[in-house]
Amino acid sequence: MIKFGIMGAGNIANKFCEAAKGIGVNLYAVASRDIEKAEAFKNRNGIEKAYGSYTSMLEDPLVDCVYIATPHGLHYEHMMLALEHGKHILCEKAFTLNEKQAKVVLDKAHTKDCFVMEALWTRFLPTIRDVQALVLDGIIGDVIKVEANFGFKASKDDDSRLFAPHLGGGALLDIGIYPLTFADLFLGTPQKIESTVVYYHTGVDLSSEITLSYPNATARLKFSFDHNLPIEGFIRGTNGYIHMPMFIGAEHALIYNQNGTLIKEIKHPHDVNGMEYEILEMIKCIANGRKESYIMPHEKTLSLLNQMDQLRKQWNLIYPQEK
Ligand SMILES: NC(=O)c1ccc[n+]([C@@H]2O[C@H](COP(=O)([O-])OP(=O)(O)OC[C@H]3O[C@@H](n4cnc5c(N)ncnc54)[C@H](OP(=O)(O)O)[C@@H]3O)[C@@H](O)[C@H]2O)c1
């Protein structure tokens, strides 16, 4: 059975363990910059080994693949380190700070013959995949509009990964990536991107409204670290529309015809917490000798980063690593 190592014993790494344990995955090791933190994480999550540095875990030949759960600004460095040690990778979103970094990582993965996938959990959810198939089948006709919002009031700690520029802070890379993903799932890559932004005093983005234009459709997306926005998505077509409450971890979709009558519901409650589907996909790909997933292909990771690069260019938001 594939043995996982976890890099970074933070918030989402705990949820990853819950999902992995729920589907019987071998959580072999955890690495933290602090050995006591690693030991506590290990004991709490029933992991076999704890390491006090990322490199020492990567030097363990029994680790087959790593789950990288560090801040965005460190993903590039941590993936390059893992690849140097020949490990397969599941890396949290946003994959890297920009498309350029991602291309270097993917080239290195190719050279090292390693599997790499961005852990954009939304894409792997059964509800999302069913809705994608139904939309392709024309259940709401041609898609003409997508709307998606994600906002909450984050506690303002300038040093936290949410607001620190060197950690890849800002709402775009952390939560904006979800509305962008939702638009991508149903409309693909936009021809034109327009946006407005509000900055935080550390220089990162706090709130944005985005319009994506396609030949016969538009997407309107909003995200914010400054105010609550209902986390929901709508896909509007020529013959009806679909409402997805909590689209980021979708368990439910409601499909209406053009008269507003509910015609179908999709319900897939998570088996564990929703992260299990990306883990299962990674395991399946590795077992089949694949280096990339069809559900979250490298091309999608690059396309989303390219869109986020375009947005940051409009905002003149440059991370310290890019100067
Ligand atoms: N899929 C989802 O639903 C979801 C939800 C939340 C977050 N995420 C993603 O998961 C990643 C981590 O987010 P998180 O909320 O888990 O963050 P977090 O709680 O701050 O954990 C990040 C971990 O990174 C490690 N780290 C290494 N160098 C660091 C540095 N210089 N400063 C701060 N931390 C450093 C730390 O672990 P050690 O101290 O143990 O080394 C820290 O605990 C991000 O990419 C984020 O976008 C995904």
The ligand as an SDF file (V2000), in Angstrom:
LIG
                    3D

 48 52  0  0  0  0  0  0  0  0999 V2000
   -8.6100   22.0930    0.5410 N   0  0  0  0  0  0  0  0  0  0  0  0
   -9.0680   22.9310    1.4400 C   0  0  0  0  0  0  0  0  0  0  0  0
  -10.2420   22.9390    1.7640 O   0  0  0  0  0  0  0  0  0  0  0  0
   -8.1100   23.8540    2.1270 C   0  0  0  0  0  0  0  0  0  0  0  0
   -8.5140   24.4920    3.2900 C   0  0  0  0  0  0  0  0  0  0  0  0
   -7.5870   25.2890    3.9560 C   0  0  0  0  0  0  0  0  0  0  0  0
   -6.3190   25.4620    3.4200 C   0  0  0  0  0  0  0  0  0  0  0  0
   -5.9850   24.8470    2.2570 N   0  0  0  0  0  0  0  0  0  0  0  0
   -4.6490   25.0090    1.6820 C   0  0  0  0  0  0  0  0  0  0  0  0
   -3.7270   24.2970    2.5130 O   0  0  0  0  0  0  0  0  0  0  0  0
   -2.4940   24.9970    2.6090 C   0  0  0  0  0  0  0  0  0  0  0  0
   -2.1820   25.2670    4.0730 C   0  0  0  0  0  0  0  0  0  0  0  0
   -3.2570   25.9540    4.6580 O   0  0  0  0  0  0  0  0  0  0  0  0
   -3.6060   25.8120    6.2190 P   0  0  0  0  0  0  0  0  0  0  0  0
   -4.8730   26.5520    6.4300 O   0  0  0  0  0  0  0  0  0  0  0  0
   -3.5050   24.4120    6.6490 O   0  0  0  0  0  0  0  0  0  0  0  0
   -2.4080   26.6750    6.8370 O   0  0  0  0  0  0  0  0  0  0  0  0
   -1.7530   26.5480    8.2840 P   0  0  0  0  0  0  0  0  0  0  0  0
   -2.7310   26.0400    9.2660 O   0  0  0  0  0  0  0  0  0  0  0  0
   -1.1070   27.8590    8.5180 O   0  0  0  0  0  0  0  0  0  0  0  0
   -0.6400   25.4320    8.0730 O   0  0  0  0  0  0  0  0  0  0  0  0
    0.4320   25.6060    7.2000 C   0  0  0  0  0  0  0  0  0  0  0  0
    1.6290   24.8480    7.7460 C   0  0  0  0  0  0  0  0  0  0  0  0
    2.7170   25.1230    6.8800 O   0  0  0  0  0  0  0  0  0  0  0  0
    3.9090   24.9470    7.6100 C   0  0  0  0  0  0  0  0  0  0  0  0
    4.8500   26.0280    7.3170 N   0  0  0  0  0  0  0  0  0  0  0  0
    6.1000   25.8660    6.8070 C   0  0  0  0  0  0  0  0  0  0  0  0
    6.7310   27.0150    6.6950 N   0  0  0  0  0  0  0  0  0  0  0  0
    5.9010   27.9620    7.1700 C   0  0  0  0  0  0  0  0  0  0  0  0
    6.0200   29.3660    7.3420 C   0  0  0  0  0  0  0  0  0  0  0  0
    7.1370   30.0390    6.9950 N   0  0  0  0  0  0  0  0  0  0  0  0
    4.9840   30.0330    7.8650 N   0  0  0  0  0  0  0  0  0  0  0  0
    3.8510   29.3910    8.1990 C   0  0  0  0  0  0  0  0  0  0  0  0
    3.6810   28.0460    8.0640 N   0  0  0  0  0  0  0  0  0  0  0  0
    4.7000   27.3390    7.5550 C   0  0  0  0  0  0  0  0  0  0  0  0
    3.5360   24.9240    9.0850 C   0  0  0  0  0  0  0  0  0  0  0  0
    3.6840   23.5910    9.5090 O   0  0  0  0  0  0  0  0  0  0  0  0
    4.8740   23.1210   10.4780 P   0  0  0  0  0  0  0  0  0  0  0  0
    5.0110   24.2320   11.4940 O   0  0  0  0  0  0  0  0  0  0  0  0
    4.3390   21.8850   11.0180 O   0  0  0  0  0  0  0  0  0  0  0  0
    6.1140   22.9560    9.6550 O   0  0  0  0  0  0  0  0  0  0  0  0
    2.0780   25.2950    9.1160 C   0  0  0  0  0  0  0  0  0  0  0  0
    1.3840   24.6470   10.1360 O   0  0  0  0  0  0  0  0  0  0  0  0
   -2.6610   26.2360    1.7270 C   0  0  0  0  0  0  0  0  0  0  0  0
   -2.1810   25.9430    0.4470 O   0  0  0  0  0  0  0  0  0  0  0  0
   -4.1650   26.4440    1.6710 C   0  0  0  0  0  0  0  0  0  0  0  0
   -4.6280   27.1140    0.5190 O   0  0  0  0  0  0  0  0  0  0  0  0
   -6.8450   24.0370    1.6140 C   0  0  0  0  0  0  0  0  0  0  0  0
  1  2  1  0
  2  3  2  0
  2  4  1  0
  4  5  1  0
  4 48  2  0
  5  6  2  0
  6  7  1  0
  7  8  2  0
  8  9  1  0
  8 48  1  0
  9 10  1  0
  9 46  1  0
 10 11  1  0
 11 12  1  0
 11 44  1  0
 12 13  1  0
 13 14  1  0
 14 15  2  0
 14 16  1  0
 14 17  1  0
 17 18  1  0
 18 19  2  0
 18 20  1  0
 18 21  1  0
 21 22  1  0
 22 23  1  0
 23 24  1  0
 23 42  1  0
 24 25  1  0
 25 26  1  0
 25 36  1  0
 26 27  1  0
 26 35  1  0
 27 28  2  0
 28 29  1  0
 29 30  1  0
 29 35  2  0
 30 31  1  0
 30 32  2  0
 32 33  1  0
 33 34  2  0
 34 35  1  0
 36 37  1  0
 36 42  1  0
 37 38  1  0
 38 39  2  0
 38 40  1  0
 38 41  1  0
 42 43  1  0
 44 45  1  0
 44 46  1  0
 46 47  1  0
M  CHG  2   8   1  16  -1
M  END
$$$$
